[in-house]
Amino acid sequence: MRADRPKQFLDLAGAPLVVWTLRAFERHPLIDLIVLTAPPGTEELCRSRIVAPYKLTKIKEIIPGG
């Protein structure tokens, strides 16, 4: 995609792409918690720019993965 960041962090209609997916999980009544995997080294970025601003309360842990 020739972007300066991983595609899941690119904006789509005003929110990072990954937020759209996480919101669907947040709304699902059978899902109690989410463990988010993120590219190594981006865990704090996910916490500060994805989880906190979008009030994703079911995310209980962010771990490196890929």
DSSP file (Angstrom, degrees, kcal/mol; ACC not computed):
  #  RESIDUE AA STRUCTURE BP1 BP2  ACC     N-H-->O    O-->H-N    N-H-->O    O-->H-N    TCO  KAPPA ALPHA  PHI   PSI    X-CA   Y-CA   Z-CA
    1    1 A M              0   0    0      0, 0.0     0, 0.0     0, 0.0     0, 0.0   0.000 360.0 360.0 360.0  -7.2    0.0    0.0    0.0
    2    2 A R        +     0   0    0      1,-0.2     2,-0.2     2,-0.0     0, 0.0   0.871 360.0 149.1  55.3  41.6    3.1    2.2    0.1
    3    3 A A        -     0   0    0      2,-0.2    -1,-0.2     1,-0.1     4,-0.1  -0.596  59.3-122.7-101.8 165.5    2.0    3.8    3.4
    4    4 A D  S    S+     0   0    0     -2,-0.2    -1,-0.1     2,-0.1    -2,-0.0   0.386  95.4  31.2 -87.3   3.8    4.2    5.1    6.2
    5    5 A R  S    S-     0   0    0      0, 0.0    -2,-0.2     0, 0.0     5,-0.1  -0.960 104.1 -68.8-151.9 164.2    2.5    2.8    8.7
    6    6 A P    >   -     0   0    0      0, 0.0     3,-2.1     0, 0.0     4,-0.3  -0.265  50.2-115.3 -57.8 145.8    0.9   -0.7    8.8
    7    7 A K  G >  S+     0   0    0      1,-0.3     3,-1.5     2,-0.2    10,-0.3   0.777 111.1  66.4 -58.7 -30.0   -2.4   -0.8    6.9
    8    8 A Q  G 3  S+     0   0    0      1,-0.3    10,-2.3     9,-0.1    11,-0.3   0.706 100.6  52.0 -66.2 -16.7   -4.5   -1.5   10.0
    9    9 A F  G <  S+     0   0    0     -3,-2.1    -1,-0.3     8,-0.2    -2,-0.2   0.463  85.2 108.5 -96.1  -3.4   -3.6    2.0   11.3
   10   10 A L  S <  S-     0   0    0     -3,-1.5     7,-2.6    -4,-0.3     2,-0.2  -0.473  76.9-105.7 -73.7 146.1   -4.7    3.8    8.1
   11   11 A D  E     -A   16   0A   0      5,-0.3     2,-0.4    -2,-0.1    -1,-0.1  -0.461  33.6-177.8 -75.5 142.1   -7.8    5.9    8.4
   12   12 A L  E >  S-A   15   0A   0      3,-2.9     3,-1.2    -2,-0.2     8,-0.1  -0.938  75.4 -22.2-137.5 113.5  -11.1    4.7    6.8
   13   13 A A  T 3  S-     0   0    0     -2,-0.4    -2,-0.0     1,-0.2    -1,-0.0   0.873 131.7 -42.1  52.4  42.5  -14.0    7.1    7.1
   14   14 A G  T 3  S+     0   0    0      1,-0.1    -1,-0.2     0, 0.0    -3,-0.1   0.455 126.1  72.5  92.5   0.3  -12.6    8.9   10.1
   15   15 A A  E <  S-A   12   0A   0     -3,-1.2    -3,-2.9    -5,-0.1    -1,-0.1  -0.994  89.2 -90.9-144.5 149.5  -11.2    6.0   12.2
   16   16 A P  E >>  -A   11   0A   0      0, 0.0     3,-1.4     0, 0.0     4,-0.9  -0.299  42.2-115.2 -56.9 144.2   -8.2    3.6   11.8
   17   17 A L  H >> S+     0   0    0     -7,-2.6     4,-1.0   -10,-0.3     3,-0.7   0.857 114.3  56.9 -50.0 -43.7   -9.2    0.4    9.9
   18   18 A V  H 3> S+     0   0    0    -10,-2.3     4,-2.5     1,-0.2    -1,-0.3   0.794  96.8  64.4 -63.0 -28.7   -8.6   -1.8   12.9
   19   19 A V  H <> S+     0   0    0     -3,-1.4     4,-2.7   -11,-0.3    -1,-0.2   0.881  96.0  57.1 -63.6 -38.0  -11.1    0.2   15.0
   20   20 A W  H <X S+     0   0    0     -4,-0.9     4,-1.2    -3,-0.7    -1,-0.2   0.907 111.1  42.9 -60.1 -41.9  -14.0   -0.8   12.6
   21   21 A T  H  X S+     0   0    0     -4,-1.0     4,-1.6     2,-0.2     3,-0.3   0.929 113.8  50.5 -68.8 -46.2  -13.2   -4.5   13.3
   22   22 A L  H  X S+     0   0    0     -4,-2.5     4,-2.6     1,-0.2    -2,-0.2   0.862 105.2  57.4 -63.4 -35.5  -12.7   -4.0   17.0
   23   23 A R  H  X S+     0   0    0     -4,-2.7     4,-2.0     1,-0.2    -1,-0.2   0.885 103.2  54.0 -61.9 -37.7  -16.0   -2.1   17.3
   24   24 A A  H  X S+     0   0    0     -4,-1.2     4,-0.9    -3,-0.3    -1,-0.2   0.919 111.4  44.6 -62.7 -42.4  -17.8   -5.1   15.9
   25   25 A F  H  < S+     0   0    0     -4,-1.6     3,-0.5     1,-0.2     6,-0.2   0.889 109.9  56.3 -67.2 -39.0  -16.3   -7.4   18.6
   26   26 A E  H  < S+     0   0    0     -4,-2.6    -2,-0.2     1,-0.2    -1,-0.2   0.881 108.8  47.1 -58.6 -39.3  -17.1   -4.7   21.2
   27   27 A R  H  < S+     0   0    0     -4,-2.0    -1,-0.2    -5,-0.2    -2,-0.2   0.697  86.3 103.4 -78.4 -19.6  -20.8   -4.8   20.3
   28   28 A H    ><  -     0   0    0     -4,-0.9     3,-1.2    -3,-0.5    -3,-0.0  -0.490  64.1-148.5 -72.0 126.0  -21.1   -8.6   20.3
   29   29 A P  T 3  S+     0   0    0      0, 0.0    -1,-0.2     0, 0.0    -4,-0.0   0.716  93.2  55.7 -69.8 -20.3  -22.9   -9.8   23.4
   30   30 A L  T 3  S+     0   0    0      2,-0.0     2,-0.6     1,-0.0    -2,-0.1   0.525  89.4  86.4 -89.6  -4.6  -21.1  -13.1   23.6
   31   31 A I    <   +     0   0    0     -3,-1.2     3,-0.1    -6,-0.2    -1,-0.0  -0.865  47.1 171.9 -99.9 119.2  -17.6  -11.6   23.6
   32   32 A D        +     0   0    0     -2,-0.6     2,-0.3     1,-0.3    -1,-0.2   0.783  64.2   7.3 -95.3 -33.2  -16.4  -10.6   27.1
   33   33 A L        -     0   0    0     26,-0.0     2,-0.4     2,-0.0    -1,-0.3  -0.986  58.9-145.5-150.9 158.5  -12.8   -9.6   26.4
   34   34 A I  E     -b   59   0B   0     24,-3.2    26,-2.5    -2,-0.3    27,-1.1  -0.986   2.0-158.3-128.0 134.4  -10.4   -9.1   23.5
   35   35 A V  E     -b   61   0B   0     -2,-0.4     2,-0.5    24,-0.2    27,-0.2  -0.967  22.6-153.1-108.5 113.6   -6.7   -9.8   23.3
   36   36 A L  E     -b   62   0B   0     25,-2.5    27,-2.7    -2,-0.6     2,-0.4  -0.740   3.5-153.6 -92.2 128.3   -5.3   -7.5   20.6
   37   37 A T  E     +b   63   0B   0     -2,-0.5    25,-0.0    25,-0.2    -2,-0.0  -0.853  20.0 177.7 -98.4 139.9   -2.2   -8.6   18.7
   38   38 A A  E     -b   64   0B   0     25,-2.3    27,-2.6    -2,-0.4     5,-0.1  -0.939  40.7 -80.0-137.2 156.0   -0.2   -5.8   17.2
   39   39 A P    >   -     0   0    0      0, 0.0     3,-2.3     0, 0.0     4,-0.2  -0.319  67.7 -87.1 -54.3 138.2    3.1   -5.5   15.3
   40   40 A P  T 3  S+     0   0    0      0, 0.0    23,-0.0     0, 0.0    -3,-0.0  -0.206 116.6  23.6 -50.6 132.4    6.0   -5.7   17.8
   41   41 A G  T 3  S+     0   0    0     -3,-0.1     4,-0.2     0, 0.0     3,-0.1   0.355 104.0  84.8  92.8  -5.0    6.8   -2.3   19.1
   42   42 A T    <>  +     0   0    0     -3,-2.3     4,-2.5     1,-0.1     5,-0.2   0.275  52.9 104.6-110.4  10.9    3.4   -0.8   18.5
   43   43 A E  H  > S+     0   0    0      1,-0.2     4,-1.9     2,-0.2    -1,-0.1   0.919  85.1  43.3 -59.7 -45.8    1.7   -2.0   21.7
   44   44 A E  H  > S+     0   0    0      2,-0.2     4,-2.7     1,-0.2     5,-0.3   0.872 111.0  55.9 -69.9 -35.8    1.7    1.5   23.3
   45   45 A L  H  > S+     0   0    0      2,-0.2     4,-2.7     1,-0.2     5,-0.4   0.917 108.0  49.2 -58.9 -43.7    0.7    3.1   20.1
   46   46 A C  H  X>S+     0   0    0     -4,-2.5     5,-2.8     1,-0.2     4,-1.7   0.907 112.1  48.5 -62.1 -42.5   -2.4    0.9   20.0
   47   47 A R  I  <>S+     0   0    0     -4,-1.9     5,-2.3     3,-0.2    -2,-0.2   0.925 119.8  36.2 -64.3 -45.1   -3.2    1.7   23.6
   48   48 A S  I  <5S+     0   0    0     -4,-2.7    -2,-0.2     3,-0.2    -1,-0.2   0.787 130.2  27.9 -83.9 -28.1   -2.9    5.5   23.1
   49   49 A R  I  <5S+     0   0    0     -4,-2.7    -3,-0.2    -5,-0.3    -2,-0.2   0.567 133.3  23.0-111.8 -11.1   -4.3    5.9   19.6
   50   50 A I  I  X5S+     0   0    0     -4,-1.7     4,-1.1    -5,-0.4    -3,-0.2   0.727 124.0  36.0-117.7 -60.0   -6.7    3.0   19.2
   51   51 A V  I  4XS+     0   0    0     -5,-2.8     5,-2.1     2,-0.2     4,-0.3   0.962 120.7  40.1 -68.4 -54.6   -8.0    1.7   22.6
   52   52 A A  T >4<S+     0   0    0     -5,-2.3     3,-1.4    -6,-0.3    -1,-0.1   0.953 116.6  44.3 -65.6 -53.6   -8.2    4.9   24.7
   53   53 A P  T 345S+     0   0    0      0, 0.0    -1,-0.2     0, 0.0    -2,-0.2   0.827 118.8  43.4 -65.7 -28.6   -9.6    7.4   22.2
   54   54 A Y  T 3<5S-     0   0    0     -4,-1.1    -2,-0.2     2,-0.1     3,-0.2   0.318 106.8-126.4 -98.8   8.4  -12.2    5.0   20.8
   55   55 A K  T < 5 +     0   0    0     -3,-1.4     2,-1.3    -4,-0.3    -3,-0.2   0.891  38.4 176.6  50.4  51.0  -13.2    3.7   24.3
   56   56 A L    > < +     0   0    0     -5,-2.1     3,-0.7    -6,-0.2    -1,-0.2  -0.711   1.8 173.9 -87.1  92.4  -12.6    0.0   23.5
   57   57 A T  T 3   +     0   0    0     -2,-1.3    -1,-0.2     1,-0.2   -23,-0.1   0.640  65.5  63.9 -81.8 -16.8  -13.4   -1.4   26.9
   58   58 A K  T 3  S+     0   0    0     -3,-0.1   -24,-3.2   -25,-0.1     2,-0.8   0.593  74.2 102.5 -85.4  -9.0  -13.2   -5.1   26.1
   59   59 A I  E <   +b   34   0B   0     -3,-0.7   -24,-0.2   -26,-0.2     3,-0.1  -0.654  41.1 167.9 -76.8 113.2   -9.6   -5.0   25.1
   60   60 A K  E     +     0   0B   0    -26,-2.5     2,-0.3    -2,-0.8   -25,-0.2   0.629  61.0  16.5-101.2 -18.6   -7.8   -6.5   28.2
   61   61 A E  E     -b   35   0B   0    -27,-1.1   -25,-2.5     2,-0.0     2,-0.5  -0.992  54.3-154.4-155.8 147.2   -4.4   -7.0   26.8
   62   62 A I  E     +b   36   0B   0     -2,-0.3   -25,-0.2   -27,-0.2   -19,-0.1  -0.991  24.4 178.9-123.8 121.4   -2.2   -6.0   23.8
   63   63 A I  E     -b   37   0B   0    -27,-2.7   -25,-2.3    -2,-0.5     2,-0.2  -0.895  32.5-103.4-123.8 151.1    0.5   -8.4   22.8
   64   64 A P  E     +b   38   0B   0      0, 0.0     2,-0.3     0, 0.0   -27,-0.0  -0.495  59.8 128.0 -72.0 141.0    3.1   -8.4   20.1
   65   65 A G              0   0    0    -27,-2.6   -29,-0.0    -2,-0.2     0, 0.0  -0.894 360.0 360.0-166.3-166.4    2.4  -10.6   17.2
   66   66 A G              0   0    0     -2,-0.3    -1,-0.1   -27,-0.2   -29,-0.0   0.358 360.0 360.0 161.0 360.0    2.1  -10.5   13.5
